[in-house]
Amino acid sequence: MTAKIYRPAKTAMQSGKAKTHLWVLEHEMEKPKVIDPLFGYTGSADMKQQVKLTFETQELAEAYAKRHGIAYRVIQPKEATRKAVSYTDNFRYTRTQPWTH
């Protein structure tokens, strides 16, 4: 049984950074998912797949995994690069490309 520890990125529906400062410990799949032949639902007998634990820091998540004997791997977050964009640059006289709608 292995787990991954990561800090989630913001979703496409978020403009802010809510819930991106917490670290998540999530168990990886032990058994493959099975498709029900009658209804076509996808299911699994792996109950640990449904559990996501959140921690304030990476060290707390690692300590929990060590204390409970869970093998884990840490996925380091990639920091977003912010590009300074000015709205007025769209209408600049010295613009190299013509502005289009």
All heavy atoms as an XYZ file, in Angstrom:
827
protein
N       0.847     -1.169      0.000
C       0.000      0.000      0.000
C       0.897      1.238      0.000
O       1.716      1.418      0.877
C      -0.891     -0.032      1.248
C      -1.555      1.260      1.554
S      -2.672      1.217      2.929
C      -1.577      0.924      4.281
N       0.733      2.060     -0.998
C       1.502      3.295     -1.072
C       0.545      4.484     -1.106
O      -0.632      4.348     -1.416
C       2.397      3.327     -2.320
O       1.570      3.244     -3.479
C       3.393      2.191     -2.324
N       1.101      5.617     -0.789
C       0.310      6.850     -0.795
C       1.142      7.941     -1.435
O       2.363      7.842     -1.530
C      -0.079      7.236      0.625
N       0.461      8.975     -1.891
C       1.176     10.136     -2.409
C       0.798     11.343     -1.577
O      -0.348     11.503     -1.141
C       0.898     10.360     -3.889
C      -0.528     10.625     -4.249
C      -0.661     10.803     -5.747
C      -2.121     10.958     -6.129
N      -2.308     11.126     -7.554
N       1.791     12.176     -1.334
C       1.613     13.408     -0.570
C       1.887     14.554     -1.528
O       2.945     14.614     -2.147
C       2.567     13.450      0.634
C       2.266     12.300      1.584
C       2.470     14.784      1.350
C       3.267     12.154      2.707
N       0.899     15.441     -1.661
C       1.054     16.548     -2.602
C       0.260     17.746     -2.111
O      -0.580     17.651     -1.222
C       0.584     16.145     -3.999
C      -0.894     15.802     -4.084
C      -1.810     16.751     -4.491
C      -1.359     14.545     -3.749
C      -3.152     16.452     -4.569
C      -2.691     14.231     -3.827
C      -3.589     15.183     -4.235
O      -4.926     14.887     -4.308
N       0.547     18.881     -2.702
C      -0.218     20.100     -2.456
C      -1.012     20.380     -3.717
O      -0.433     20.577     -4.786
C       0.716     21.258     -2.135
C       0.003     22.388     -1.422
C       0.955     23.437     -0.958
N       1.327     24.229     -2.127
C       2.356     25.046     -2.176
N       3.155     25.155     -1.151
N       2.617     25.727     -3.250
N      -2.353     20.371     -3.645
C      -3.155     20.502     -4.863
C      -3.039     21.882     -5.503
O      -2.861     22.888     -4.820
C      -4.587     20.242     -4.380
C      -4.564     20.544     -2.933
C      -3.178     20.245     -2.454
N      -3.145     21.898     -6.809
C      -3.146     23.155     -7.555
C      -4.555     23.731     -7.525
O      -5.524     23.032     -7.221
C      -2.716     22.912     -8.988
N      -4.684     24.995     -7.855
C      -6.017     25.581     -7.877
C      -6.778     25.053     -9.083
O      -6.193     24.735    -10.125
C      -5.945     27.101     -7.887
C      -5.528     27.744     -9.178
C      -5.524     29.260     -9.011
C      -5.357     29.944    -10.328
N      -6.542     29.989    -11.126
N      -8.082     24.932     -8.934
C      -8.893     24.415    -10.031
C      -9.107     25.504    -11.072
O      -8.861     26.688    -10.825
C     -10.256     23.927     -9.514
O     -10.984     25.045     -9.016
C     -10.086     22.893     -8.422
N      -9.614     25.104    -12.222
C      -9.879     26.069    -13.283
C     -11.025     27.003    -12.923
O     -11.148     28.087    -13.483
C     -10.204     25.332    -14.577
N     -11.859     26.615    -11.966
C     -12.994     27.431    -11.563
C     -12.631     28.435    -10.469
O     -13.467     29.212    -10.057
C     -14.137     26.543    -11.074
C     -14.627     25.568    -12.125
S     -15.152     26.360    -13.647
C     -16.618     27.175    -13.093
N     -11.399     28.401     -9.993
C     -10.974     29.307     -8.931
C     -10.176     30.460     -9.504
O      -9.387     30.289    -10.416
C     -10.063     28.584     -7.934
C     -10.758     27.649     -7.002
C      -9.738     26.994     -6.094
O      -8.799     26.377     -6.573
N      -9.931     27.134     -4.802
N     -10.388     31.632     -8.960
C      -9.515     32.739     -9.313
C      -8.516     32.979     -8.186
O      -7.458     33.535     -8.408
C     -10.327     34.008     -9.583
O     -11.039     34.375     -8.418
N      -8.852     32.550     -6.987
C      -7.966     32.719     -5.845
C      -7.193     31.447     -5.552
O      -7.207     30.497     -6.317
N      -6.526     31.423     -4.418
C      -5.694     30.285     -4.054
C      -6.244     29.554     -2.840
O      -5.492     29.016     -2.041
C      -4.274     30.752     -3.774
C      -3.591     31.272     -5.008
C      -2.132     31.475     -4.743
C      -1.449     31.849     -6.034
N      -0.123     31.325     -6.111
N      -7.556     29.525     -2.682
C      -8.163     28.832     -1.549
C      -7.892     27.337     -1.647
O      -7.885     26.756     -2.735
C      -9.664     29.092     -1.526
N      -7.631     26.716     -0.533
C      -7.397     25.276     -0.406
C      -6.147     24.792     -1.139
O      -6.009     23.612     -1.423
C      -8.614     24.474     -0.870
C      -9.860     24.729     -0.053
C     -10.985     23.858     -0.509
C     -12.233     24.166      0.270
N     -13.367     23.397     -0.177
N      -5.243     25.680     -1.496
C      -4.018     25.248     -2.158
C      -2.834     25.261     -1.206
O      -1.740     24.877     -1.587
C      -3.684     26.140     -3.368
O      -3.519     27.479     -2.930
C      -4.769     26.068     -4.416
N      -3.031     25.685      0.025
C      -1.928     25.721      0.982
C      -1.864     24.454      1.825
O      -0.892     24.228      2.527
C      -2.061     26.946      1.885
C      -3.278     26.919      2.750
N      -4.523     27.240      2.264
C      -3.441     26.583      4.045
C      -5.405     27.111      3.238
N      -4.779     26.713      4.325
N      -2.878     23.603      1.765
C      -2.897     22.356      2.529
C      -2.214     21.240      1.753
O      -2.226     21.211      0.526
C      -4.339     21.955      2.842
C      -5.131     22.905      3.710
C      -6.575     22.430      3.818
C      -4.517     23.020      5.087
N      -1.643     20.290      2.482
C      -1.029     19.111      1.887
C      -1.997     17.949      2.010
O      -2.686     17.798      3.011
C       0.286     18.789      2.587
C       1.359     19.765      2.235
C       1.561     20.985      2.784
C       2.345     19.601      1.223
N       2.643     21.598      2.173
C       3.132     20.769      1.223
C       2.651     18.587      0.328
C       4.200     20.946      0.353
C       3.716     18.761     -0.536
C       4.475     19.930     -0.513
N      -2.070     17.108      0.986
C      -3.027     16.009      0.932
C      -2.270     14.683      0.901
O      -1.306     14.530      0.158
C      -3.928     16.125     -0.318
C      -4.871     14.957     -0.432
C      -4.695     17.422     -0.303
N      -2.712     13.741      1.732
C      -2.211     12.366      1.680
C      -3.332     11.530      1.079
O      -4.439     11.482      1.612
C      -1.864     11.850      3.072
C      -1.239     10.457      3.086
C      -0.085     10.419      4.070
C      -2.230      9.386      3.421
N      -3.035     10.906     -0.045
C      -4.040     10.150     -0.790
C      -3.475      8.777     -1.127
O      -2.372      8.671     -1.669
C      -4.381     10.927     -2.070
C      -5.454     10.345     -2.914
C      -5.717     11.237     -4.106
O      -4.955     11.122     -5.095
O      -6.637     12.050     -4.053
N      -4.214      7.731     -0.818
C      -3.772      6.369     -1.120
C      -3.894      6.099     -2.610
O      -4.845      6.543     -3.259
C      -4.610      5.349     -0.347
C      -4.387      5.411      1.129
N      -3.354      4.769      1.745
C      -5.051      6.057      2.112
C      -3.385      5.000      3.037
N      -4.414      5.793      3.291
N      -2.934      5.354     -3.131
C      -2.993      4.994     -4.540
C      -3.798      3.713     -4.699
O      -3.991      2.960     -3.759
C      -1.580      4.837     -5.090
C      -0.841      6.158     -5.095
C       0.503      6.083     -5.768
O       0.889      4.985     -6.217
O       1.155      7.114     -5.850
N      -4.261      3.454     -5.900
C      -5.127      2.318     -6.176
C      -4.394      0.993     -5.980
O      -3.306      0.801     -6.520
C      -5.628      2.412     -7.623
C      -7.076      2.189     -7.749
S      -7.805      2.338     -9.390
C      -6.560      2.816    -10.480
N      -4.979      0.098     -5.195
C      -4.405     -1.231     -5.004
C      -4.979     -2.223     -6.003
O      -4.288     -3.098     -6.496
C      -4.674     -1.721     -3.587
C      -3.900     -0.979     -2.534
C      -4.175     -1.518     -1.143
O      -4.958     -2.481     -1.010
O      -3.606     -0.967     -0.193
N      -6.260     -2.075     -6.286
C      -6.945     -2.966     -7.218
C      -7.494     -2.127     -8.367
O      -7.925     -1.000     -8.166
C      -8.106     -3.673     -6.513
C      -7.683     -4.501     -5.331
C      -8.894     -5.065     -4.628
C      -8.475     -5.782     -3.362
N      -9.607     -6.227     -2.573
N      -7.523     -2.695     -9.564
C      -8.070     -1.912    -10.678
C      -9.585     -1.761    -10.555
O     -10.263     -2.576     -9.926
C      -7.704     -2.751    -11.908
C      -7.514     -4.126    -11.392
C      -7.018     -3.995     -9.991
N     -10.103     -0.715    -11.145
C     -11.550     -0.491    -11.136
C     -12.221     -1.483    -12.083
O     -11.644     -1.900    -13.083
C     -11.868      0.932    -11.542
C     -11.378      1.933    -10.529
C     -11.867      3.311    -10.820
C     -11.392      4.227     -9.698
N     -11.941      5.529     -9.784
N     -13.453     -1.842    -11.735
C     -14.189     -2.852    -12.488
C     -15.451     -2.215    -13.059
O     -16.131     -1.446    -12.380
C     -14.574     -4.026    -11.555
C     -15.359     -5.076    -12.311
C     -13.350     -4.623    -10.910
N     -15.769     -2.543    -14.302
C     -16.984     -2.040    -14.931
C     -18.082     -3.077    -14.737
O     -17.914     -4.253    -15.078
C     -16.759     -1.759    -16.429
C     -15.691     -0.689    -16.589
C     -18.055     -1.337    -17.098
C     -15.286     -0.437    -18.020
N     -19.206     -2.628    -14.186
C     -20.340     -3.511    -13.965
C     -20.934     -3.894    -15.315
O     -21.266     -3.027    -16.112
C     -21.383     -2.796    -13.104
C     -22.552     -3.691    -12.779
O     -22.362     -4.619    -11.972
O     -23.642     -3.451    -13.338
N     -21.071     -5.204    -15.613
C     -21.540     -5.597    -16.942
C     -23.012     -5.256    -17.212
O     -23.396     -5.038    -18.346
C     -21.324     -7.107    -16.965
C     -21.240     -7.517    -15.541
C     -20.727     -6.344    -14.788
N     -23.830     -5.170    -16.162
C     -25.251     -4.919    -16.362
C     -25.552     -3.433    -16.566
O     -26.215     -3.054    -17.528
C     -26.039     -5.459    -15.167
C     -27.557     -5.359    -15.259
C     -28.054     -6.121    -16.471
C     -28.198     -5.884    -13.998
N     -25.065     -2.583    -15.684
C     -25.382     -1.158    -15.757
C     -24.276     -0.313    -16.354
O     -24.499      0.815    -16.761
C     -25.706     -0.627    -14.359
C     -26.983     -1.179    -13.794
C     -26.958     -2.125    -12.794
C     -28.202     -0.757    -14.281
C     -28.123     -2.644    -12.277
C     -29.381     -1.265    -13.774
C     -29.350     -2.216    -12.763
N     -23.046     -0.826    -16.376
C     -21.939     -0.067    -16.924
C     -21.285      0.881    -15.939
O     -20.468      1.700    -16.318
N     -21.665      0.806    -14.655
C     -21.046      1.645    -13.634
C     -19.619      1.195    -13.382
O     -19.299      0.026    -13.496
C     -21.808      1.576    -12.314
C     -23.220      2.089    -12.375
C     -24.223      1.484    -11.637
C     -23.570      3.185    -13.144
C     -25.523      1.953    -11.678
C     -24.852      3.661    -13.184
C     -25.835      3.034    -12.444
O     -27.103      3.496    -12.469
N     -18.782      2.136    -13.030
C     -17.417      1.821    -12.657
C     -17.340      1.778    -11.146
O     -17.770      2.704    -10.468
C     -16.449      2.882    -13.196
O     -16.612      2.968    -14.605
C     -15.015      2.518    -12.884
N     -16.781      0.691    -10.608
C     -16.693      0.550     -9.168
C     -15.375     -0.063     -8.757
O     -14.585     -0.526     -9.581
N     -15.140     -0.060     -7.461
C     -13.908     -0.607     -6.932
C     -14.158     -1.117     -5.528
O     -15.000     -0.587     -4.797
C     -12.822      0.463     -6.910
O     -11.659     -0.043     -6.303
N     -13.421     -2.149     -5.134
C     -13.510     -2.673     -3.775
C     -12.448     -2.035     -2.889
O     -12.348     -2.383     -1.721
C     -13.332     -4.197     -3.803
N     -11.683     -1.123     -3.432
C     -10.600     -0.472     -2.696
C     -11.155      0.735     -1.946
O     -11.369      1.796     -2.512
C      -9.514     -0.045     -3.677
C      -8.281      0.471     -2.986
O      -8.172      0.299     -1.767
O      -7.423      1.033     -3.680
N     -11.398      0.571     -0.637
C     -12.009      1.639      0.147
C     -11.021      2.748      0.510
O     -11.425      3.867      0.752
C     -12.614      1.072      1.431
C     -13.765      0.157      1.152
S     -14.927      0.968      0.063
C     -16.429      0.515      0.794
N      -9.750      2.450      0.542
C      -8.768      3.479      0.909
C      -8.638      4.538     -0.175
O      -8.163      5.630      0.078
C      -7.410      2.834      1.184
C      -7.433      2.006      2.441
C      -6.087      1.497      2.787
C      -6.182      0.702      4.067
N      -4.920      0.195      4.491
N      -9.073      4.213     -1.373
C      -9.037      5.170     -2.477
C      -9.959      6.355     -2.199
O      -9.747      7.444     -2.706
C      -9.467      4.460     -3.768
C      -9.406      5.295     -5.000
C      -7.999      5.557     -5.450
O      -7.118      4.759     -5.228
N      -7.782      6.674     -6.088
N     -10.964      6.169     -1.370
C     -11.940      7.218     -1.100
C     -11.477      8.189     -0.013
O     -12.097      9.226      0.189
C     -13.262      6.593     -0.678
C     -13.873      5.717     -1.733
C     -15.130      5.030     -1.241
O     -15.596      5.282     -0.148
N     -15.664      4.158     -2.062
N     -10.406      7.865      0.695
C      -9.963      8.673      1.828
C      -8.873      9.652      1.392
O      -7.878      9.261      0.796
C      -9.432      7.772      2.964
C      -8.916      8.600      4.112
C     -10.505      6.809      3.420
N      -9.092     10.935      1.691
C      -8.083     11.970      1.464
C      -7.887     12.695      2.782
O      -8.829     13.254      3.330
C      -8.534     12.969      0.403
C      -8.501     12.468     -0.996
C      -8.835     13.590     -1.962
C      -8.880     13.076     -3.375
N      -9.202     14.140     -4.319
N      -6.674     12.691      3.291
C      -6.362     13.368      4.536
C      -5.625     14.661      4.225
O      -4.740     14.682      3.367
C      -5.494     12.471      5.421
C      -6.095     11.122      5.789
C      -5.058     10.278      6.510
C      -7.309     11.307      6.651
N      -5.980     15.737      4.906
C      -5.312     17.017      4.692
C      -4.492     17.387      5.919
O      -4.880     17.090      7.055
C      -6.329     18.140      4.406
O      -7.238     18.227      5.489
C      -7.080     17.882      3.119
N      -3.354     18.031      5.669
C      -2.429     18.439      6.715
C      -1.978     19.861      6.440
O      -1.957     20.309      5.300
C      -1.206     17.504      6.745
C      -1.554     16.073      7.036
C      -1.801     15.184      6.005
C      -1.634     15.619      8.330
C      -2.115     13.866      6.268
C      -1.952     14.307      8.608
C      -2.195     13.424      7.574
N      -1.570     20.535      7.501
C      -1.102     21.917      7.376
C       0.257     22.003      6.690
O       0.517     22.928      5.938
C      -1.016     22.579      8.756
C      -2.357     22.816      9.390
C      -3.156     23.894      8.682
O      -2.545     24.853      8.183
O      -4.380     23.757      8.640
N       1.152     21.033      6.961
C       2.498     21.064      6.391
C       2.851     19.703      5.808
O       2.224     18.687      6.127
C       3.558     21.427      7.453
O       3.562     20.416      8.447
C       3.269     22.781      8.081
N       3.874     19.696      4.988
C       4.374     18.457      4.399
C       4.956     17.553      5.483
O       4.781     16.335      5.434
C       5.441     18.785      3.354
C       6.096     17.576      2.757
C       7.227     17.948      1.816
O       7.398     19.105      1.455
N       7.999     16.977      1.416
N       5.618     18.129      6.467
C       6.237     17.350      7.536
C       5.192     16.598      8.358
O       5.416     15.464      8.767
C       7.070     18.250      8.451
C       8.328     18.802      7.802
C       8.051     19.974      6.876
O       7.005     20.652      7.030
O       8.878     20.202      5.974
N       4.044     17.224      8.607
C       2.978     16.545      9.339
C       2.425     15.360      8.551
O       2.131     14.301      9.118
C       1.846     17.526      9.663
C       2.129     18.556     10.741
C       0.991     19.550     10.832
C       2.347     17.870     12.070
N       2.297     15.513      7.253
C       1.804     14.421      6.411
C       2.808     13.271      6.387
O       2.417     12.093      6.474
C       1.540     14.926      5.000
N       4.090     13.590      6.292
C       5.112     12.551      6.303
C       5.162     11.843      7.655
O       5.319     10.619      7.719
C       6.475     13.150      5.964
C       6.616     13.561      4.528
C       7.973     14.163      4.231
O       8.879     14.106      5.090
O       8.144     14.685      3.121
N       5.027     12.598      8.731
C       5.035     11.997     10.065
C       3.853     11.056     10.250
O       4.001      9.981     10.843
C       5.012     13.097     11.125
N       2.687     11.425      9.739
C       1.517     10.549      9.823
C       1.763      9.248      9.064
O       1.439      8.160      9.553
C       0.287     11.268      9.258
C      -0.949     10.403      9.235
C      -1.759     10.316     10.357
C      -1.302      9.674      8.115
C      -2.886      9.523     10.365
C      -2.417      8.881      8.102
C      -3.211      8.799      9.224
O      -4.326      8.008      9.219
N       2.321      9.365      7.848
C       2.581      8.175      7.042
C       3.603      7.265      7.727
O       3.437      6.041      7.742
C       3.077      8.579      5.658
N       4.638      7.835      8.312
C       5.645      7.025      9.015
C       5.050      6.374     10.258
O       5.325      5.208     10.543
C       6.839      7.895      9.408
C       7.708      8.281      8.247
C       8.831      9.196      8.692
C       9.613      9.702      7.487
N      10.628     10.681      7.885
N       4.228      7.118     10.994
C       3.635      6.600     12.225
C       2.708      5.409     11.954
O       2.636      4.478     12.735
C       2.870      7.721     12.929
C       2.364      7.374     14.299
C       1.837      8.577     15.065
N       0.801      9.315     14.355
C       0.914     10.569     13.925
N       2.035     11.238     14.124
N      -0.075     11.170     13.297
N       2.029      5.434     10.810
C       1.098      4.356     10.468
C       1.698      3.322      9.513
O       0.986      2.438      9.051
C      -0.183      4.943      9.879
C      -0.991      5.689     10.898
N      -1.768      5.061     11.833
C      -1.110      7.014     11.143
C      -2.351      5.952     12.611
N      -1.951      7.161     12.212
N       2.970      3.436      9.207
C       3.649      2.455      8.363
C       3.203      2.467      6.910
O       3.177      1.427      6.257
N       2.885      3.632      6.401
C       2.434      3.767      5.018
C       3.616      4.210      4.162
O       4.252      5.221      4.443
C       1.298      4.808      4.913
C       0.116      4.393      5.784
C       0.859      4.983      3.471
C      -0.934      5.481      5.928
N       3.903      3.448      3.130
C       4.932      3.868      2.174
C       4.373      5.045      1.382
O       3.212      5.034      0.969
C       5.286      2.719      1.248
N       5.189      6.060      1.158
C       4.683      7.262      0.500
C       5.722      7.836     -0.431
O       6.893      7.519     -0.372
C       4.278      8.315      1.540
C       5.431      8.856      2.348
C       6.116      9.987      1.939
C       5.855      8.225      3.511
C       7.175     10.490      2.674
C       6.912      8.711      4.254
C       7.558      9.841      3.834
O       8.612     10.320      4.545
N       5.238      8.700     -1.317
C       6.114      9.501     -2.174
C       5.576     10.924     -2.158
O       4.365     11.150     -2.088
C       6.192      8.958     -3.592
C       4.893      8.955     -4.340
C       5.053      8.268     -5.695
N       3.763      8.122     -6.346
C       3.303      8.934     -7.292
N       4.054      9.922     -7.715
N       2.124      8.762     -7.820
N       6.491     11.866     -2.191
C       6.131     13.285     -2.109
C       6.244     13.895     -3.498
O       7.263     13.748     -4.175
C       7.037     14.032     -1.115
C       6.693     15.506     -1.086
C       6.921     13.424      0.262
N       5.200     14.565     -3.911
C       5.193     15.292     -5.181
C       5.288     16.777     -4.843
O       4.373     17.350     -4.249
C       3.908     14.992     -5.986
C       3.802     13.486     -6.249
C       3.894     15.788     -7.271
C       2.481     13.065     -6.833
N       6.406     17.385     -5.201
C       6.636     18.793     -4.884
C       5.768     19.674     -5.792
O       5.634     19.400     -6.986
C       8.105     19.157     -5.053
C       9.005     18.474     -4.059
C       8.705     18.897     -2.628
O       8.244     19.994     -2.368
N       8.983     18.000     -1.696
N       5.194     20.737     -5.250
C       4.348     21.617     -6.070
C       5.180     22.482     -7.003
O       6.317     22.813     -6.713
C       3.619     22.472     -5.037
C       4.533     22.482     -3.869
C       5.234     21.152     -3.862
N       4.579     22.819     -8.127
C       5.208     23.736     -9.069
C       4.585     25.106     -8.854
O       3.372     25.257     -8.905
C       4.975     23.265    -10.504
C       5.640     21.953    -10.794
C       5.440     21.552    -12.234
C       6.138     20.245    -12.469
N       5.258     19.193    -12.860
N       5.405     26.075     -8.589
C       4.909     27.424     -8.342
C       4.536     28.080     -9.673
O       5.253     27.980    -10.659
C       5.970     28.264     -7.626
C       6.324     27.746     -6.251
C       5.133     27.725     -5.300
O       4.261     28.627     -5.396
O       5.074     26.812     -4.472
N       3.410     28.760     -9.674
C       2.936     29.445    -10.876
C       3.768     30.700    -11.112
O       4.096     31.421    -10.180
C       1.471     29.820    -10.732
N       4.096     30.928    -12.359
C       4.822     32.147    -12.709
C       3.803     33.196    -13.130
O       2.934     32.944    -13.955
C       5.817     31.899    -13.849
O       5.111     31.371    -14.974
C       6.877     30.902    -13.439
N       3.892     34.341    -12.543
C       2.961     35.424    -12.836
C       3.583     36.354    -13.866
O       4.738     36.749    -13.749
C       2.650     36.203    -11.562
C       2.075     35.378    -10.451
C       0.669     34.983    -10.676
N      -0.162     36.171    -10.716
C      -1.461     36.135    -10.874
N      -2.074     35.000    -11.007
N      -2.147     37.234    -10.919
N       2.815     36.692    -14.868
C       3.271     37.586    -15.908
C       2.525     38.910    -15.761
O       1.291     38.914    -15.719
C       2.982     36.961    -17.276
C       3.885     37.435    -18.374
C       3.776     36.570    -19.603
C       2.503     36.858    -20.360
N       2.441     36.244    -21.678
N       3.253     39.991    -15.666
C       2.622     41.303    -15.536
C       2.052     41.712    -16.882
O       2.775     41.835    -17.877
C       3.634     42.326    -15.057
N       0.746     41.907    -16.935
C       0.062     42.270    -18.166
C      -0.705     43.560    -17.917
O      -1.412     43.689    -16.926
C      -0.908     41.150    -18.602
C      -1.629     41.537    -19.860
C      -0.165     39.853    -18.797
N      -0.550     44.489    -18.820
C      -1.243     45.761    -18.702
C      -2.313     45.848    -19.783
O      -2.056     45.586    -20.967
C      -0.259     46.915    -18.852
O      -0.952     48.131    -18.871
N      -3.508     46.205    -19.381
C      -4.612     46.350    -20.334
C      -4.345     47.461    -21.339
O      -4.707     47.355    -22.506
C      -5.910     46.615    -19.568
C      -7.097     46.852    -20.449
C      -7.670     45.813    -21.163
C      -7.648     48.126    -20.571
C      -8.765     46.029    -21.975
C      -8.736     48.353    -21.373
C      -9.298     47.300    -22.079
O     -10.370     47.520    -22.884
N      -3.699     48.503    -20.899
C      -3.454     49.637    -21.796
C      -2.451     49.299    -22.904
O      -2.427     49.985    -23.930
C      -2.939     50.846    -21.007
O      -1.752     50.476    -20.313
C      -3.980     51.333    -20.023
N      -1.662     48.259    -22.720
C      -0.725     47.864    -23.777
C      -1.453     47.391    -25.034
O      -0.873     47.379    -26.124
C       0.217     46.775    -23.277
C       1.249     47.315    -22.307
O       1.418     48.552    -22.258
O       1.877     46.502    -21.601
N      -2.699     46.994    -24.926
C      -3.471     46.587    -26.104
C      -3.681     47.744    -27.071
O      -3.858     47.533    -28.273
C      -4.838     46.039    -25.689
C      -4.725     44.722    -24.999
O      -3.802     43.949    -25.238
N      -5.668     44.437    -24.121
N      -3.678     48.964    -26.579
C      -3.976     50.133    -27.386
C      -2.759     51.034    -27.587
O      -2.892     52.168    -28.034
C      -5.105     50.932    -26.712
C      -6.292     50.077    -26.412
C      -6.509     49.619    -25.120
C      -7.168     49.692    -27.402
C      -7.595     48.815    -24.823
C      -8.255     48.890    -27.122
C      -8.466     48.449    -25.831
N      -1.587     50.506    -27.294
C      -0.352     51.270    -27.416
C      -0.083     51.617    -28.885
O      -0.298     50.786    -29.779
C       0.791     50.446    -26.814
C       2.049     51.219    -26.578
C       3.092     50.346    -25.917
N       3.443     49.258    -26.836
C       3.590     47.988    -26.469
N       3.421     47.632    -25.239
N       3.901     47.081    -27.353
N       0.409     52.813    -29.149
C       0.683     53.258    -30.519
C       1.826     52.453    -31.136
O       1.817     52.161    -32.335
C       1.012     54.754    -30.518
C       1.348     55.286    -31.885
C       0.363     55.434    -32.853
C       2.648     55.616    -32.210
C       0.665     55.903    -34.108
C       2.972     56.086    -33.463
C       1.973     56.235    -34.418
O       2.273     56.694    -35.656
N       2.804     52.072    -30.357
C       3.974     51.362    -30.877
C       3.803     49.839    -30.822
O       4.779     49.104    -30.818
C       5.212     51.749    -30.059
O       4.971     51.419    -28.693
C       5.527     53.223    -30.199
N       2.584     49.372    -30.817
C       2.314     47.933    -30.754
C       2.818     47.264    -32.025
O       2.609     47.758    -33.132
C       0.808     47.721    -30.593
C       0.421     46.298    -30.390
C      -1.098     46.227    -30.211
N      -1.532     44.863    -30.265
C      -1.742     44.114    -29.218
N      -1.548     44.596    -28.016
N      -2.145     42.871    -29.350
N       3.469     46.097    -31.890
C       4.063     45.441    -33.055
C       3.044     44.668    -33.876
O       3.190     44.542    -35.085
C       5.179     44.468    -32.598
O       4.622     43.536    -31.690
C       6.312     45.228    -31.947
N       1.996     44.167    -33.245
C       0.953     43.426    -33.960
C      -0.347     44.209    -33.885
O      -0.642     44.821    -32.868
C       0.752     42.039    -33.344
C       1.957     41.150    -33.456
C       1.717     39.829    -32.732
O       0.767     39.678    -31.997
N       2.594     38.881    -32.976
N      -1.135     44.164    -34.948
C      -2.402     44.902    -34.893
C      -3.363     44.250    -33.886
O      -3.388     43.033    -33.726
C      -2.953     44.797    -36.320
C      -2.259     43.627    -36.912
C      -0.926     43.514    -36.232
N      -4.144     45.086    -33.212
C      -5.090     44.619    -32.217
C      -6.338     44.109    -32.929
O      -6.881     44.746    -33.828
C      -5.437     45.755    -31.267
C      -6.304     45.330    -30.146
C      -5.922     44.654    -29.037
C      -7.699     45.543    -30.008
N      -6.978     44.427    -28.205
C      -8.103     44.975    -28.799
C      -8.653     46.161    -30.791
C      -9.407     44.997    -28.349
C      -9.962     46.204    -30.337
C     -10.328     45.614    -29.132
N      -6.790     42.933    -32.566
C      -7.998     42.370    -33.164
C      -8.982     41.995    -32.085
O      -8.615     41.821    -30.930
C      -7.671     41.103    -34.009
O      -7.108     40.128    -33.130
C      -6.724     41.409    -35.124
N     -10.214     41.836    -32.455
C     -11.238     41.442    -31.496
C     -11.139     39.974    -31.311
O     -11.667     39.116    -31.375
C     -12.611     41.880    -31.962
C     -12.746     43.357    -31.896
N     -12.229     44.201    -32.842
C     -13.310     44.165    -30.974
C     -12.506     45.432    -32.537
N     -13.149     45.463    -31.401
